[in-house]
C-alpha cells in the first residue's frame, strides 16, 4: 500500500486565482519571544490550493460545503492521464475509454508539470474541461471530478462547465497535485474544511493504492 498526498502545500507563494485573496500566514505569538506557545494566523480564500467547490459557488442555491455528502469524497477513484491539448473535450474523454462503473475521476494533464517545477505565477493557459466534456461526464453518471489546476473550467469560460457539473450534483475537486501519481485505480480520501455556508473550502486529499 502506498499513500500519495495529492494536496498542494499552502504557502504565500502558492498561485491564487486572479482577484482572489492572497495567502497570508503570520505567527502572532512566539515562544522565542516569550509566549507560552506558538500561534499562527492564516488568511486566504475558500478556493485556495486543493479545494472542493460547493454547489453554491456557481448556482447561488445556498448549498454550502458543509452540506456536501462526504461519502462521495471517500472511495474508489481512477487517475486518467490525458494527452496534451488546449482543453479537455468530450472526444478526448471518449478516447480515454473510461470504464462504465467509474464514479470518481481525477484528470492528470500537462497542468501537473506546473506543480512539479514549482510555478508560483498563476497560469492562465491551464488545461480544463469544456462544456461538452462536462455534459459527457454527467451522462456517464460520474459523481466526482478532480483536476490538476485551480479550476475545472477554462480560464476564459468558467461558468458553463461549473454549472453543468454542479447542477447535476457532481462534486468538483480543484487544485490537485498529481505530478507524482501514476495513472490507475486508487482509493480517494478528500475532506474539505467544514465551514458553515461556504461556497468552497480547502481540503486535504490523498490517494491510497
For each residue, the residues with C-beta under 8 A, 3 or more apart:
1: 208 209
2: 208 209
3: 206 207 208
4: 180 181 186 206 207 208 209
5: 177 204 205 206
6: 50 106 176 177 178 181 205 206 207
7: 49 50 176 177 203 204 205 206
8: 14 49 50 115 175 176 177
9: 14 49
10: 14 23 25 42 44 48 49 202
11: 14 23 25
12: 22 23 24 25
13: 120
14: 8 9 10 11 23 48 49 120
15: 119 120 121 122 123 150
16: 20 21 22 23 44 45 48 122 150
17: 20 45 47 122 150 151
18: 122
19:
20: 16 17 45 47 48
21: 16 43 44 45 48
22: 12 16 44
23: 10 11 12 14 16 42 43 44 48
24: 12 41 42 43 44
25: 10 11 12 40 41 42
26: 40 41 42 43
27: 30 38 39 40 41
28: 39 40 41
29: 33 35 37 38 39
30: 27 33 34 35 38
31: 34 35 36 37 38
32:
33: 29 30
34: 30 31
35: 29 30 31 38 39
36: 31
37: 29 31
38: 27 29 30 31 35
39: 27 28 29 35
40: 25 26 27 28
41: 24 25 26 27 28
42: 10 23 24 25 26
43: 21 23 24 26
44: 10 16 21 22 23 24 48 202
45: 16 17 20 21 48
46: 51 65 195 198 199 200 201 202
47: 17 20 51 53 57 150 174 199 200
48: 10 14 16 20 21 23 44 45 51 175 202
49: 7 8 9 10 14 175 202
50: 6 7 8 173 174 175 176 177 202 203 204 205
51: 46 47 48 173 174 175 192 200 201 202 203
52: 65 68 73 171 172 173 174 190 192 200 201 203
53: 47 57 58 152 162 166 171 172 173 174 199 200
54: 57 63 64 65 67 68 198 199 200 201
55: 58 59 61 63 166 167 169
56: 59 60 61 62 63 64 197 199
57: 47 53 54 162 166 199 200
58: 53 55 159 162 163 166
59: 55 56 63 163 166 167
60: 56
61: 55 56
62: 56 197
63: 54 55 56 59 67
64: 54 56 67 195 196 197 198 199
65: 46 52 54 68 192 193 194 195 198 199 200 201
66: 194 195 196 197 198
67: 54 63 64
68: 52 54 65 72 73 171 192
69: 72 73
70: 73 74 191
71: 74 75
72: 68 69 75 104 143 144 171
73: 52 68 69 70 144 171 173 188 189 190 191 192 203
74: 70 71 187 188 189 190 191
75: 71 72 103 104 187 188
76: 103 104 185 186 187 188
77: 104 105 106 144 146 185 186 187 188 207
78: 98 99 102 104 105 106 184 185 186
79: 106 107 108 178 181 182 183 184 185 186 207
80: 96 98 105 106 107 108 183
81: 108 109 183
82: 85 88 92 96 107 108 109 127
83: 92
84: 109 110 127
85: 82 88 89 92 127
86: 127
87: 127 128 129 130 133 154
88: 82 85 92 93 107 109 127 128 129 130 133
89: 85 92 93 130 132 133
90: 93 94 130 132 133 135 136
91: 94 95
92: 82 83 85 88 89 95 96 133
93: 88 89 90 96 98 133 136 137
94: 90 91 97 136
95: 91 92
96: 80 82 92 93
97: 94
98: 78 80 93 102 105 140
99: 78 102
100: 140
101:
102: 78 98 99 105 140 142
103: 75 76 141 142 143 144
104: 72 75 76 77 78 142 143 144 146 188
105: 77 78 80 98 102 137 142 144 145 146
106: 6 77 78 79 80 145 146 147 148 173 176 178 188 207
107: 79 80 82 88 129 145 146 147 148
108: 79 80 81 82 112 148 178 181 183
109: 81 82 84 88 112 127 147 148 149
110: 84 113 127
111: 114 115 123 126 127 147 148 149
112: 108 109 115 116 148 177 178 179
113: 110 116 117 179
114: 111 117 119 123 126 149
115: 8 111 112 118 119 148 177 179
116: 112 113 179 180
117: 113 114
118: 115
119: 15 114 115 123
120: 13 14 15
121: 15
122: 15 16 17 18 150
123: 15 111 114 119 126 149
124: 155
125: 155
126: 111 114 123 149 150 151 154 155
127: 82 84 85 86 87 88 109 110 111 149
128: 87 88 147 149 151 152 153 154 155 161
129: 87 88 107 133 134 137 145 147 152 153 154 161
130: 87 88 89 90 133 134 154 157 160 161
131: 134 135 157 160 161 164
132: 89 90 135 136
133: 87 88 89 90 92 93 129 130 136 137 161
134: 129 130 131 137 138 152 153 160 161 164 165
135: 90 131 132 138 139 164
136: 90 93 94 132 133 139 140
137: 93 105 129 133 134 140 142 145 165 170
138: 134 135 141 142 164 165 168 170
139: 135 136
140: 98 100 102 136 137
141: 103 138
142: 102 103 104 105 137 138 145 170
143: 72 103 104 169 170 171
144: 72 73 77 103 104 105 170 171 172 173 188
145: 105 106 107 129 137 142 152 165 170 171 172 173
146: 77 104 105 106 107 172 173 174 176 188 190 205
147: 106 107 109 111 128 129 151 152 172 173 174 176
148: 106 107 108 109 111 112 115 175 176 177 178 179
149: 109 111 114 123 126 127 128 174 175
150: 15 16 17 47 122 126 174 175
151: 17 126 128 147 154 155 158 174
152: 53 128 129 134 145 147 161 162 165 172 174
153: 128 129 134 157 158 159 160 161 162
154: 87 126 128 129 130 151 157 158 161
155: 124 125 126 128 151 158
156:
157: 130 131 153 154 160 161
158: 151 153 154 155 161 162
159: 58 153 162 163
160: 130 131 134 153 157 163 164
161: 128 129 130 131 133 134 152 153 154 157 158 164 165
162: 53 57 58 152 153 158 159 165 166 172
163: 58 59 159 160 166 167
164: 131 134 135 138 160 161 167 168
165: 134 137 138 145 152 161 162 168 170 172
166: 53 55 57 58 59 162 163 169 170 172
167: 55 59 163 164
168: 138 164 165
169: 55 143 166
170: 137 138 142 143 144 145 165 166
171: 52 53 68 72 73 143 144 145
172: 52 53 144 145 146 147 152 162 165 166
173: 50 51 52 53 73 106 144 145 146 147 176 190 203 205
174: 47 50 51 52 53 146 147 149 150 151 152
175: 8 48 49 50 51 148 149 150
176: 6 7 8 50 106 146 147 148 173 205
177: 5 6 7 8 50 112 115 148 180
178: 6 79 106 108 112 148 181
179: 112 113 115 116 148
180: 4 116 177
181: 4 6 79 108 178 186 207
182: 79
183: 79 80 81 108
184: 78 79 209
185: 76 77 78 79 209
186: 4 76 77 78 79 181 207 208 209
187: 74 75 76 77 207 208 209
188: 73 74 75 76 77 104 106 144 146 205 206 207
189: 73 74 205 206 207 208
190: 52 73 74 146 173 203 204 205 206
191: 70 73 74 203 204 205
192: 51 52 65 68 73 200 201 202 203
193: 65 198 201 202 203
194: 65 66 201
195: 46 64 65 66 198 201
196: 64 66
197: 56 62 64 66
198: 46 54 64 65 66 193 195 201
199: 46 47 53 54 56 57 64 65
200: 46 47 51 52 53 54 57 65 192
201: 46 51 52 54 65 192 193 194 195 198
202: 10 44 46 48 49 50 51 192 193
203: 7 50 51 52 73 173 190 191 192 193
204: 5 7 50 190 191
205: 5 6 7 50 146 173 176 188 189 190 191
206: 3 4 5 6 7 188 189 190
207: 3 4 6 77 79 106 181 186 187 188 189
208: 1 2 3 4 186 187 189
209: 1 2 4 184 185 186 187
